[in-house]
């Protein structure tokens, strides 16, 4: 016990010695706006294995707020959520505005990507504005834009959206007439956007693999590394959905989306065809890359997981997580969700660890969007893809018909969650609204864990 007290005293002294400059070892741990003795006490409690107290704010989750309200009569069908927290702290919610029906590009014309801001942590939202303008009369790149995948660079605050574009649908895409790829950027927190077509750049990655004749970036959150930085930017990762015989692919960029490369090489196939489909990416605590993929085969249920190991520079063996009791189970439902890993404290004993979150409709079919969660105590909990086949618990977000969802960690330690929801429980799912909730990790996990604020 003596050595732990000595360690705590040394840490306390180091923290206090730096408090004047607000640069403590762990910074403002207790969130009171200062680096002080209270922060040092919190750190010592973790070292000694005691539970870290939670501020009352961790219990006050927001109620469900409609951000994008589908209006069938006005022919505004909102689909496919993405959300980011921009540099000034505001939230930016992003969606497709599908004017003729809820169909994807190819079965629809004139789809826009639209946004809405919240300046009060999601309690209220401003009017809808256009980020990428689709023109049904245009036969080329600007016919439609949708399925936005978004990220805000943590240092520069620059915004990036990768999207599907044009008039050709995914299932009909060929190398001669492909589903197009768009890139939209903003340097002023989304006030103005610059868009360009990058179809040849992305398909060109797979030039030696002509079977990759259709692709689009999986919507929602683009993952940014906390470890790998090449030049001005930290590395970003995104999953790309390829055709049936290829499955999902994973790309990375070291220049915030100006150029992209295949993780593991253009011949890498992280999922076993024909199961691979839309997927999400997250960085593991050791810097390796976790893939969570939807299955095209609804009988498979659940999610498909794989890990890219930077030491071996290879993908592992795909694992299926579909056990109804401990897997990321979804009954008769093929749909994408979001993958997120957050640093946390285990409230039973104060241990610092990570918690993996995976949102998905539980089914039957596209309903009951839920968030699965799993403790990652140390590297033995995430060194193999099979580690993600089991050990999941579940929190139900909605009991309604519901489909795509996304989430991001906020600077206050909460989680911004945006999902498609349809309260017409007679069976219609053609009129999703996009619903926002601000959730605490304590709520999602039934009080088991408390998120640690990100610096």
N, C-alpha and C positions, 0 to 999 in steps of 0.2 A: 504493500500500500504506500510505503514511504516514497518509492520511486515515482509513483503516479502523482503524488502530491508535489514532489519536486518538479516534475515535468509541467504540472499545471502552474506552479509558481513561476517557472521560467517563461512559459508562454504568456502568463498574465503580465509579467514585467515587460516582455517584448512588445506586447500589444499596447500597454499604457505608454511606453516610450515613444510610440509612433502616433499616438492619438491626436496630438496637436496638429499634425498634418493630415488627419483623416485618412491614414494609410495603414491601418492595422493589418495584422496577418490575415484575418478573415473579414476585415472591414466592418460595416455596420450590420452585425449579425442580427440584432434584435429589432432593427427597423425603426429606431427612434430618431434617425437623422443625424446621429453623432457616432463617432468611434470612442467608446468610453468604458468605464468599469463594468457596466451592464453587459456589453458585448463580450468582454473577457470572461465574465461569469458563465455566459452561454457556452463558450468554447470549452471551458474547463469541465462543465457538466457533461459535454459530449465525450471528452477524454475519459472521465471517470465512469462513464456508462450510465449516467442518469438521463432521464427523459428531459428533452428540451421543451420548456413551456411554449404554448402557442398563443399568439395574440388573438383577441376576440374577432378581429377582422377575418381570420381564417375560416370562420364559421358562416360568414355572411355572403353566400353565393347569390348571384343575380337571378331574378326570375326570367323565364323565357321571353325574349323580345323578338318580334318579327322584323327582320331587316329588309328582305325582299318579299313582297306580297304578290303572288301570282294573281293576275286578273284575266280570266279566260275571255270575258266579253271584250276586253281591250286587246286581247291577243298578246299578252306579256306573260310568258311562261318562264319562270326563273329556275335555273338548274345549276348544279356543279359548283359547290362553294369553295372558296379559298379565303384566307384571312391572314393579315400581317399586322404587327405593331410597328409603326413608322418611327423615325428618329425623335420626333417631338412628343411621343407617347400616345398619340391618337391611334385608334384602330381603323384599319381599312378592310372592309369586307368586299369580296369580289365574286361575281357570278356571271353565268350566261343569261342574256335576255333573248329568249327564243320567240320570235314575233308571230310565227304562223302555227306552231304546235310545239310539243315538248321534244320533238325528234332531234337527233344529232345532225351535225354537218353531213351533207349528202342527202338526207331525207328532209332537209329544211333549207331555207335561204334567208340571208339577211340577219344572221345571228350576231349580236353585239356582245362584247365583254364590258360589263358595267361595274361601278364601284359605289360605295357609300361609306362615309366617315362617321366615327363616334369620338367625341372629345371628352366624354364622361364615363369611360371604361365600359361602354356598351349599354348604358341605361337608355340612351336615346341615340337616334341615327339621323343623319342629314339626308337630303334628297339624293336620288340616283343620278349619276353622271356617266358618260361614255368614256371608256378607256380605249377600246378598239372598235371602230365603227364598221359594221357589216352593211354591204349594199347589195340587195338582192338582184339588181340589174347588172352588177359586175360579174363577169364570167371567170375572173382570175382570183388572185390572192385576197382581195378585199371583199369577196362575196360574203364570207362569214368568218367569224373568229370565236373560238370557244375552248372549254376545258383548260382554263388558266392554271398554270403552276407558278407559284410566286415565292419570292424571297426578298428580304431587305438586308443589304450588307451591313454587318454589325458595326463597322468602323466608319464607312463613308455615308451610310444612310441611303445609298442608291437603291432604287427599286428595279427588280427584274421580273418580267412575266414571260414564260414560254407557253405557246398555245398551238392548237390546231387551227388551220385556216383554209380558205378556198371553198370550192363547191363540191369537191369529190369526197365521197364517204370512205370510211376506213375499210369496210368489207369489199368495196369495189376498187380500191387503190391498186395501181400498177406503177412500175417504174416509169412508164411513159406518161401516165396521168395519175400522179400520186395525191394522197391527202397531203396538203402543204403544211409547212411549219413556220410559225411567226415568232418574232422576238420583240417585246415592248419594254422600254426602259424609261425611267424618270429620275432626274437629278434634283427635283424640287419637291419631294414628298408627295408626288402624284398630281401636282397642279397641271403639269404638261407631260405628255408622253410622246416618245418617238418610236415608231413601228417600222419593222423591215421584215422581208421574207428571207428565211435562212434554210429553205428546203434542201438545196443542193449541198450545203455544208453538213447537215445532219445525216441525210441519206448517204453522202459521200464517205462517212465513217465506215459504212458497211459495203463499200464498192466491190469488194471481193466476195460478197455474200449476196447474190442477186435474189435470194429467197426473202431478204428483208425488203419487201416491196410495199410495205404499209407500216406506219408508225405514228405515234403521237406521245407527247409528254403526259405522264399521269398527273391529273389535276390535284390541286391542293398545295401542300407545303413542299418547297424545295429545301433540302437539308443543307445547312452550312456547317462545315467542320469547325471545331474549336481548337484543332491541333495543327492542321496542315495549312501553311501559308506560302504561296509562291508569288513574290512580287507584292503588288498592292493589296491583293484580296486573299481571304481565306477560301479554301476550296469549297465548291458546292457540288451536291450530288442530286441526280434526279433519275427516276425510273422511266423507261420508255416502253410502251406496249407495242410489240411486234405482231406479225401475223400468226395464225394458229400453229404452224409448224415450227415457229421460232420461240414464242413465248415472250416473257419480259426481258428487257435489256437494261443495263445501267450505265449512265453517262456521268462524267464529272467535268468540271470546268475550273480552271485556275485564274480566269480573268472575268469573272462574273458574267458568264454566258456569251462572251464574244467568240470563243472557240470551245468545242466539246471533244471529249475522247471517251472511248469505251473502257470501263473499268474491268480489267482482266483481259483486254484486247477485244477486237470486233468479233472474234469467233467464240467468245465466252457465252455460255447459255446457263444462267443461274437457276432456271427452273426446267423441269423435264417436260418437254412438249408432249401432249397438247395442253397441259394444265396451266402454264403460265399466262398471265393476263396483266391487267393494270396492277401496279405495285407501288409501295412506298419505301422510302429509304430513311435510315437513322444511323447516326454514328454511335458506336458502342463506347463505353468508358475507356477502353484501351486503344481507341482509334480505328479499330476495324469497322467494317460497314455491314449493317444488318438490312436485309431485304425481307419485306413482308408482302406477299403477293396474293391477289385474288385468283381463284381457280375458275377456269371456263367450264369445268365439269361440276355442276351443282351437287352431284352425288358425293363429291369429295368433301363438301362442306368446309368450314374453317378456313385457315390461312396456310399458305406455303411459305416457309422460312429458309433463308440461306445466309451465309456469312462470307464476306470477302476478307481474307486474311492477308494483311500487308507483309507479314514475314515470309509467307510462302508465295505471295502474289497470285493466289488462286481462289476460286470459289469452292466452297465445301459441297457436301451432299445435301440436296434439298430435303427438308423435313416437312411433314404434314402435321398440322395442329387442328384436329377435328373431334377430339374426345368431348362428349357432352358434359362431362363433369369437370374436367380440368384443362380443356383445350379452348382455342378461340373458335368455338362452335357457332355455326349459323345454319339453320335448317332450311334446305331447299332454296338457297339464296346465293347468287353470285353477284357481289357488289363490292366496291372498294370503300375503304375508310381511311383512317390516318394512323400513323405510327409515331410515337413520341417517347423519349426516355428523359426522365427528370431526376436530378439529385434530390435526395430526401433524407429525413430522419425517421427511423422506426420508433414509434411512440412508446412501445412497450419497454424499450431498454436504451433509447438514445443512440443506437448505432447509426452511423452514416452509411448510406448505400445509394442505389439507384432503383427507380421503379419504371418498368416498361408499361406503356399504355397502347392499346390497340382498339380503335373504334370500328364497329361493323354492325349491320343489322343482324339481329339474332334469328329473325324469321318467325314463323314460316313465311318464306318469301321476303320481300323487302318491307319489313316492319320491325319495330322494337329496336331502334338504334341504341346500342349500348357501348360501354367502354370496358374492355377487359384490362386487368392489371396484373403485373407479376413482379415480384421482388427479385432484384439482382444484387446479391450481397457482395460477391467478389467474382473474380474472373472465371472461376469454375462454373458459375451460373450462366455464362454466355460465351464459352469458348468453342461450342459446337452448335450447329443449327438445330440439332435434336433437343437442345436445352429449352427451346421455345415451343416444343410440342406439348408441354404440360405445365402445371403449376399456376394456371391463370384463374383469377376470380373475376366477378362481373358486377358492374353497376349499370342499371338500365336508365338511359336518359329520357326516352319517350316510349309510350305504349302504342303510338300511332303507326300507320303506314309511314315508312321513312326509308331513306336510301343513303346517298353519299353524305359524308361528314369529313370535317377537318378540324385540327386544333393546333395551337401554338402556345408555348410558354410565354408569360408576360413578365415584365420587369418586377412586378410586385409579388411574384411567386405563384399567382393564380394561372388558370388555363382558360384561354379563349376558345370556345367550342361553337362551331357553326355547322348546322346540318339541315338536310332536306326533310320536311315534315308535312304530312297530309292528314288533316283531322277528319277527312271523309272516310270513316272506317267501314263504309259499305263495300269497299273494294277498289275504288278509283284511286289511281296514283298519277293522274295526269295533271294535277294542280298542286305541286309541292310549293310550300312557302319555305323560305330560308330563315331558320330560327337561331338566334344567338343566346348562349348562356355563358356566364363567367363562373367557373367551378374551381373549388379548392381540391387539392389532392386528398385532404382529409375527408371530404364528402364522397369523392369517387371511391375511396378505399375503406369507407366505413370507419374512419378514425384511426386506421392502422398506421398511416404515414403522414408526415407533414413535409411539404416541398421546401427546399432551401432556395432562397432568392438568388437569381443569377446576377453576376456582376456585369 
